[in-house]
């Protein structure tokens, strides 16, 4: 489990960016696969999630994850739900102690939020679609509606695919530049003609900073390059593997 220092020093939360290590899953899912959406054994995923909850000092049934759809939808969580009943959204906020907000990723950026003074937390799944669509800003606004103060919010960007591993085509780059001309700074030419390397963590960080919150940190771990510690959708695709695991990042208000 990795932690972010600006969050680690706060006494009213538990948080962690979990790796793929320390679970019971086998094969391509080895070992801490927390994604019920994968084709892994359900009992293995349940046990893995229980281990994550225990590490966070949470009850196993109070670790919640979303049916992630790469959107800007954000939900307020007041009570946990069963895995099969998860709402379709990509951000969560809560003021309820003991509920762990979990984000599942395998290259997209998990972002954990906390108000350093108020008891308000949030979590967001920021792939490129969600990030450009506004999921980060929507999560911040949802926290403010619950009593958070923008300048007191700290956000930590967890392990995701790095610029050195994220090659994209010309249409992808054009889409970002059409949205905002300054987005060109997140692309560098790749070795392949008319293709680019996209800096997802840099883009996510910039969106957060533009949002005016108090603290933004990036862990800097690359999910694609570090196979020992992280699942990667893109790496699995390049190898023509039939499926892939998901690591989890979670935050909880201490009771």
N, C-alpha and C positions, 0 to 999 in steps of 0.2 A: 504494500500500500504506500502510495506517495502522498505527501501533504504539501500545502502551500503555506509559507511562513506567515503571511498576513492573516490567514484564517487560523493557523495552528495556535497562535498566541491568544486567540479569543476564548474565553472560558465558558461562554454560553452555547457553544456548538461542538459537535463532532463532525469530522469530514474525512474523506479519503478518495484518492484516485487509484482504484484497484488495478493491478496488473492481471495477466492471465494465469499467474502462478498461485498455488495453494489450494486447488480444488480437487474434485474427484472425477471430472470428465476425462474421457479417453480419446485417442486418435486426433483428428483435426481440431477437436474441441478442448484438448488438454490445456489447462486443467480447470481453471476457475471461470468457465463459461456461464454467464448469468442471463443469457438471452432465451426466454421461452419461445421466441420467434424462430429460433434455430431448430434443426432437426435432431438435436442432441436428446438423450434420454431425459424425460421430464423429471424423474426422481433425482438425477444428477444435478440438473439446474437448480432444483429446489434446495438441495443440500448446499450447493455453492452459494446461493443467495442467503441461506441461513448463516453460513460462515461470515459473509460480509456483514450481515446485521449484527452478529455477535461482536465483530471487531469494532463496530460503531456504538456498541452498548445499546442496541435497539432490539425490540422483539422481532422475530422473523417475519411475522405477518404485517409488520408496520414498515417494511421496506417496499416502497411503491415505485413502479416504473410505468411509463406511458406507452401507448401504441403510437410510436413516432412516425410522422408522415412528412417530415421536412417542411413544416409550415411555420407560421408566426403565431399559432394558437397557444394560449397560456391558460392554465387552470389553477384555481385556488384549491388546495387540498385541506380538508377539515377532518377527514377520516380515511383510513386505508381501504383499498379495494383488492379483490382477488385478481390474479394475473390475467385471467380471461375477460375481466370487466374493465380494463384500463381505458380511459378516454383517449380519443385521437387528438394529440397535441404534441408540442415540442418544448414546452416550458411549464414549470410548476412553481408556485409560491405557497408559503404557509406561515402561520403564527402558532401552529399547534405543536407543542413539545412532544417528542417521542416518535414522530413520523419522519422517516428517512426518505428524502427525495432522491431517486436514483435515475441517472441518465446512462443509457446503453450506447456504446460506440464501437466502431471497428475501422476508424479513420477520421470520422467527423470529430469536431471539437466539443468536448463536454465542458460546460462553464458552470461553476458553483458561485453563488452570490450570498452575501450576508451583510446586513446592516450592523456596523460595529458597535452601535449603541442600543438600537431597538431590537426586539426579538422578532425579526422578520428574516426569512431566508428564501432563496430561490435556486432553481437549477434549469439549465437550458441545453438542448441538443442543437448544436450549430454546425450543420453541414453547410456547403456553399449556398444551397437553396434557402435554408432557414435564415442564414446570416444576411444574405442580400434581401430577403423578404421581411426582415425586421424582428425576428424572434428575440434578439438580445434586448432591443429597446422595449419590446412588449413585456418582457420579464421585469425589466427595471420599473416600468410604469405600474405593473401589477403589484410590485413590492411597495411602491410609494402609496398606492391606494390602501394598503394595509398598515401604513404608518411609518414606513421607512423614509429616510431623508437622503436625497440623491448624493450629497457630498459625503455621507457616512457609509455608502455602499462600497464594499470591496468585492471584486470578482477575480476568480482564478481560472485560467484556461488550462485544461489538462492535456494529457497525451493525445496527439492527433497526427495526421499525415503532414510531413514537412514539405517545404518548397522543393527540396532536392529530390523528392520522390513523387511529386504530383504534376505529371505532364498532362496538358490539356490542349485541345484543338483550337483553331481560330474562332469558331463560333462561340465557344465558351468565353474567350477573352473579349470578344466584341460585345457580348451581352453585358459584361461588367462595365466596360467603357461607355456603352450607351447609357447605362444607369448613372454614371458619374465619371467624367473624364479623368479625374485624379486617380481612379482605380487602376490606371495603367501602371502605377508604381508597384503593384502586387504581382506583376508578371515579368518574367525574364525569358528571352529566347532559349529554346532547348536545342539539342543537337539535331532534332528532326525538323525538317523544313516546315515553316508556317505553324509550328507548335511552340508552346510556352510552358514554363514551370510556374505554378501558382502558389503563392504564399498564403495559405489558409489561416494559420495562426496569426500572422501579421495583420491580415484583413479583419479578423475577429477582434483582435486587440484594438485596432484603430476605431472600429465601430463602437466599442465600449468606451474608449476615451472620448470620442465625440459625444457620447451620451452624457458626459459630465459627471460620472461617478468618481468617488474619492480615490480608489486604488484599483489598478489593473495589473495582474502578474500572469506570466506565461511559464509553465513548467519546462517546455522545450523538448519533450520526449517525442520521437517519431515512431508512430505505430507501424509504419511500413518497414522501416529499417531494422527495428529491434524485435526480431521474431521471437526471441526467448521470452520477452516480457509482455508482448502485446499481440492481439488479434488484428488482422488487417483485411478488409474487404478487397482492396485493390490487389494485394499480394495473392490472396486466394484466387481472384479472377485471373491474374497473370499465369497462375499455375493450373488453371482449369479445374480447380477443386470444386466439389459438389456443394459445399456450404462453408460456413465460417462461424467462429464463436464471437461473442460480444463481451467486452469488459465493461465494468460498471464504475461510475463515479457518483458519490452520494454525500449528502449533507443533512444534518439533523439538529434541531434545537434540543439541548439537554433538558430533561424534565426538571 
